Amino acid sequence: MTDTLIRLIRSLSPAEKRQFKMGAKKQQQQKAYVILFDLIDRSDKTDWKYIKQQFQKHCPASSAESTATYLFQSVTDVLIQNKVKADEGFKLMYGIMKADLFRQRNLLDQSFTEVRALLPIAEKMQKLPLRYLLKRAELNYFSETNFEGINEKILIAKQQEARDLLKDLRHEQEHHSLYEILKHRLGNQLQKKTTGKKMVLDDLVLSELAIVNNKTQHHLESRKLHLLFQSFYFTRIGDYQSALKTFYVLNTLFEKNEPLRPNPPIDYYNTLDGILDSLKMIRHYDEMPYFIEKLYQLEQEHYPDYFRFLVKKTALLYELSHYAYLEQWEKAIDQIRNTPASGFSDFSLIHEKKQAELIFYASLAWFHMRNFKKALKYVNELLLQKTLDYTQPYYRVCRLFNIVLHYEMKDPEYLEYEIRSYKRFFKGKNALYPLEKYIFKIVTLAPSRNPRYKNQQLWVQLQPLRDAAGSIPEEALMMHYFDFMEWAVEKFR
């Protein structure tokens, strides 16, 4: 829980921090939890042991764990109250709780007044689960008041509305189920199969078509899931033109239903992020600027600070990857220089892989501008992080790129040490790839220091290793970030 608390406090905006402090001032007791809040907020370290030690110096009589539990609850309460004020979905859930509370206290009329006020909001927002709960609460009220003031015809009509909502909910659930199974199969089965991809998914496609052709009313959520299913499917089977069309239709759906977006519109953000990631994967970089601009349009003042920061960091990542593909290194450097240092700092709400990719592309831009010291600064910032997932391809890319950088900086002592360390780290199940062996050979032989005739001999000797390098999918993924093979060829020119 302590790690979650640290991440939660680091995600707070200045306004949210002020609000928490204002609420704490109203209390009279010793505020050990405020001291802990300040320690977490001001510390550069995210290690709970260090923060706990500092807390015990200030509050030796208090339990750090108990204080952390109370602080977590206090911060969460502040954030929930903010969401109730700003987000219609939270207003609905809060209102349902109030209505249920009044009902338990036998204040049936007050409960019914609350329910009737919430029903139009739920219908407008197309929140099917909440609409059903409210409709069920309305029917419960009629039953508990012995159906006073309501005839049978109206009662049956309201019961039918509840049944229709359940049908729509089932329809939505079926869409969710198919989309989830599709993602699971593509993420687990197709990684092991290089042929027959379309056959593996045929049953899902037929089921999805059956749902779409069902006479049930199609709400926003079901339409969104249908388009997500299609875009995911078309991308993975290689039908990129159909996938692109679906991307644009999906974005249009979100834009046309702007009033229904929650605050912040995290679903729309996730959709744009998924589209851009897919475009990057299939190398349709020309289409990326349109969706990057849509992402930047989500950076609006009425959205929370943490969300706006998340949007800016994500858009920056895709911009730098776009410049990298086009080899527009000067534009990439201009973008890096115009971005505050906080834009590259670690952020608890950004995915670890995205943060690593952002730092890598910044390093890559400086590398191509021949500023190896700045490139190394970014790579070191990444490799020294304790939270890195060492099993992910981006970690191997960064370590191998680090070796390339030190080769360009002519640091043979470090290279000898790092290559030995690299080999020790990636052994057994994580055995070295032919590409890595080839790069190590190039670095060790140092062709840039050799006469031309000797390099010609080495080129012939390295032919078998060169032919083997880059032949497996894992290596192709590594070279998606940096063309190590092309770099090696340049060393012989």
N, C-alpha and C positions, 0 to 999 in steps of 0.2 A: 504493500500500500504506500510505503514511503516514496518509492520511485514514481508512482502515479501522482502523488502529491507534488513532488518537485516539478514534474512535467506540467501539471495543471497550473501551478503558480507561474511558471515560465511562459505560459500561453496567455496570461492576463494582459489586458490593455491598461494603459495609465489610468483611464477613467474607471475601470473595474477595480484597480488597486485602491484608488481614492475612495470608492464606494465601500470597499471592505474596511478601510481604516475609519471612515466616518461611522460605520455601524459598530466597530469595536470601541470607539470613544464613548458611546452611550452606556457601556457596561462599566460597573464600578469595581469588579473584582480584579485581582492581579492578572495581567494580560500576558501570560507566558506564551500563549499561542501567537500573539502579535510579534513577539520577539523572534519566534521561530519563523514566522512569515517573512520578516525583514532579513533574517539570515539566508533564507532560501532565495529571496528576491535579489539580494545584493551580491551573493557569492558567485564567483565565476565557475565554481566546481559544482558538479551534480552528484558527487559521492555522498551518500547518506551518512556514512561513518564520520566523515569530516564535519558535516553540518551538525551531527549529533554531538560531537566533541565541543564545537563552538557553543552550542546551546547549553550544554552542561556547565560551561564556564559562567554563562550569564544567569542560569536558573538551576543551581545544583540540587535544589529540593524538588524539582519537577521531573516527571517521567517524560522523556523525549517521545516515546511511542504513544503514550496517552495523549500528549499535547498534539502530536501529529494527527491522531484520529479526530480530535475535536476541531483542529484547524481545517482538515479536509471537509468535515461536515459544514463548517462555517462558510468556507469559500464556495462550496457547492450550492448552499442556500442562496447566496448572493447571485450566483449565475442563473439559478433557476428563476428567481424573481425577475431578473432582467429579461429572460426568455419569455416569461408570461406576459410582460409588457410589450415585447416587440414581435412575437411570433404567434400567428393565429392558431397553429397546431398546439402550442403549449397552452394558449388561452383555453382551447377546447378541453384539453386534458385536466387543467386546473378547475375549470367550470364543472366538469363531470364529477370530480372529487368533492367539490362543494355541494353539488346536488345530492350526492350519495350521503354526505354528512348530515344535511338537513333532513333527509329521509329517515336516517337512523335515529334522529332526535324527534321524530314524529312531526316535523314541520313540513307536511306534505305539500301545502300550497306554495311555500317558498322554494321547495325542491322543484316543483313543476314549473314555476316561473323561470327558474334558472335553466331548465331543460328547453323550454320553448324559446328562450333568448339564444341558446346555443345552436339549435337545429338549423336556422338559415345560414349561420357561419360554416357549419360542417358541410352543408350542401354546396355552398359556394366554393369551398376549398377542396371538394371532392375527396374528403377523408372518409372512405367507406367504413373502416372499422369503428371510427368514432360516431359516424352517422347511425350505425346499427345500435351501438350502446345507448345513444340518446333516444332512438326510436323505441328500444326495449324499455328504457326508463319511463317514457311517455305511456306505454301500454301498462306498465306496472302501476303507474299512478291511477289510471282509470280503474284497474282491478281493485286497488286498495281503497278507492273511494266509492266502490260499488257502482261504477260506471255512471255516476251522477252527471247529467247534462250531455250524454252522448248516446245516440241510438245505434242499433245493431249494424245498420248499413255503413255508418262512418267507422265503427269499430272494425268491421271486416276489411274496409278499404285500408285502414292503418295497419292491420295485420298483413295484408298483401304487400304493402310497402316494405315491411320488415322482411318478408320472404324474398322479395326482389333484391333487396340489399345483400341478403345471404347468398343468392345466386351470383350476384356481381362479385362478391368477395371470393367465392369458390373459383370463379373464372380468373380473377386476379391471382389467386394462389396457384392455379395450374400454370399460368404464365411464368410466375416466379420459379416454380419447380423445374420447368423445362429449361429455362435460362441457366439455373444453377447446375443442372445436370450437364448441359452443354459445356459450361466453363470447367466443370470437373473433368469431363472426358478429354477435353482439349488440353487441360493442364497436366493430366496424368497418363492417359492412354496413348494419345497421339505423339507424345514425346518418344515413345518406344516403337512407334510404327511409322515407317516412311511411305507406305503405300496403303491404298484402300481407305484414305481419310474420309471420302464422301460416304462410303458404305457404312462406316462406323456411326455416322450421324443421321442416316436416312430415317430411322424410326422417330427421332426427335423432330425432324422437319415435318413429317406427316402429322405428328401429334400437334405441332404448333399451328399447322394449317387448319386442322380441325377446330382448334380454339378460336382462331381468327374468323372462321366461317360460321361460328356459333351465333345464334340470334341474340345472345346476351348483349346488353348495352356495353359499349366500349368506352370506359372512362380514361382519363389522362394516364393513370398509372399503367393500365393494360396496353394502351397504345405505345407508351414509352418502352415497356418491356418487349413488345413485339419488334420494335425497331432495333433495340439493343440486341435481341436474339439474332435478327437478320444481319446486322453489321458484324457481329462476332463470327457468325457462320461464314459469311461471304469472305471475310478477311482470312480466315483460317484455311479455306479451301482454295484460295488463290483467285477468286473472282473479284478483283480489286475495283473494277468499274462499278459493279453493283454495290460494293461496300461503300464507295465514295458517294454514290447517289443516296444511300441510306444515311450516311453521316450528315448530309445537308438537310435531309428531311427531318432527321432527329433534332438538329439544331433549330430548325423552323418551328417544330412542335413546342420546344421550350420557350422560344421567343413569343409565339402567339399566346402562350398561357402565362405570361409574366405575372399577372395579378395572383396566380396560384402558387407562386414560388414562396417557400418559407424564408425566414430571415435568420441566418444567411442561406442562400440557395445552394446548399452543399450538393444536392443531386445534379444540378446543372453543371457545377464545377467538376464533379466526378465524371460526368458525361464528356465534357470538353477535354478533360485530361485523358480519358480513355480513347477519344478520337485522335488526339494528337499523338499519343503513344502508338496507336495502330498505324497512323500515317508515317511515323518515324520508322516503325518496324518494316513496313512494306516499301520504304524509301520513296514515298510520294511527297517529297519536301516542298514541291511547288504549291501544294494545297495547304500547307501549314500556316502561312501568314494570316489567312482568313480566320482560322479558328483561334490563333494566338490573339488576334484583335478582339474576338468575342470574349476571350478570357480576361483581357485587360478591362473590358467593359464592366466586368463584375467588381472592379475595384472602386466601389462607390462609398461615399461618406456614411450613409445610413446603415452600412453593414459593420459588424464588429471588427475591431482592429486585427485580431488574430486571423480572421478570414481574409481580410484584404492583404495581409502580409503573406499568407499562404498562396493567394492568387498571384501576387507579384513574383514570388520565388518560382512558382511553377511556370509562369509565362517566360521568365528570364531563362530557365533551363531550356525550354523549347526554342527560344530565339537563338541561344548560343549553339544548340545542336544544328539548327537551320543554317547558321553562318558557317559552321564547321563543314557541313556537307557541301556547301557552295564554295568553300575555301576563301571566304570573305573575312580574312583574319583581322584586317584593320577595323572593319565594322564591329567585329566581336570585341576587340580591345576598347573601342570607343564605348560600347555598351558596358563593359566591365568597369571602366573608369567613371562612367556616369552613375554607377550603382553604388549606394552606400555600403560600407563594410558589413553592416548588419544583413544586407541582402545575401551574403555568402555564409553568414554564421549559422551554426546548427540551430534548428527550430523543431520543437517537440512535435508539432503537428504535420511536419513534412516527412514523407516516407524516407527511410534510411537510404534506399536505393536512389531516390531522386536527389537527395542531398549529395550523395557520392558522385552522381553523374554531373550535377551542377559544378562541383569543385573540379572535376576532371576536365570538363569542357573549358573552364577558365584557364586551367593549366595548359591545355592543348593549344589554346590561342596564343599564349605567351611563348610556347615552344616554337610555333611556326613563325613568330616574330623574332626568333633567335634570342629571346631574353630568358635564358635557361634558369637564372636565379629566381626570377619571379614564378616561373613554371614550377620549380622545385618547391617553392614556398607553399603553393596550393596543394601539391601532392603530399607534402609532409603533413599539412593540416589534416588531410584525409586519412593517411596511414597511421597517424598517432591517435586516432579516435579509438576509445575502448569499446564502443558499441558496434563496431563493424561486424557484419556477418561474413566470416572468412570463407564460407562455402559458396558465396555468390560469385558469378563471373566477373563482376565489376571490380572485386578485390584483386583478382589475379591480373586483370588489365592494369590496374593502378600500380601494382608491384612491378610488373614487367616494364611498364612505361617509366617507372622510377629508375630502372636499370638503364634504359635508353637515355634518359636525361643525364645520368652520371657519366655515361659514355661520352656524350656530347661535351660535357664539362671536363673531360679528361681527368677522371678521378679513379685510377686503376686500383688503389688500395681498397677503397670503398666497394668497388665492383667485385673484387675477389671475395670480400666478406659477404656481400649481399647475395651473390650467386650461391655460395655455400648455404646461407640461411634459407634461401628460396628452395633449394633442393631438399633440405631437411624438412621444411614445412610441408611441401607437397610431395608426399611419398605414400606408399601403400595404396589405398583406394583413390587418393588424389594424385596419382602418379603424373609425372611431367608429360605434357603434350609434345609431339614432334616440333611444333612451332617454337615452344620455349627452349627446347634443346638446340634448335637452329639459331635462335637469337643469342643464347649463351655462347655458342661456338663462334659466332661473328664477333661478339664482345671480347672473347678471349684471344682470338686471332688478330683483332684490331687491324683490319685491312686498310684503314685510312693512314696507317704508319708504314705500310709496305710499298715496295716498288711495284710498278705495273706488272712486270713479268711474274712476280710471285703471286699476285692476286689472281692472275689468269689461271695459275696452277691450283690455287685454293678454290676458285670457282668451280673447276671440274671436280675436285675432290668432294666438295659439298653438295654435288648434284643429287645423290640419293637422299640426303637429309632434307634438301630443299623440296624434292618431289613429295616427300611424306608430309611436310609441314602444310598446314592449312586445309587438310583433307577431312577433318572431322567437324561435326556441327559446333562443338564447344569452341573450336578455334575460329570458326566463321563468326561466332558471336563476339569473340574478343576483337577480331579485326573490324567488326562493325564500329567500334570506337576509334581504333587507330590501326592503320595498315602497316603492321610490323614487317610484312614481307617486302613491301615497297621500300621501307626504310633500310632494310638489310641490303637490297639491291643498290641503293644509292651509295652505300659504303664502298662498293667496288668500282664506282664510276670515277 
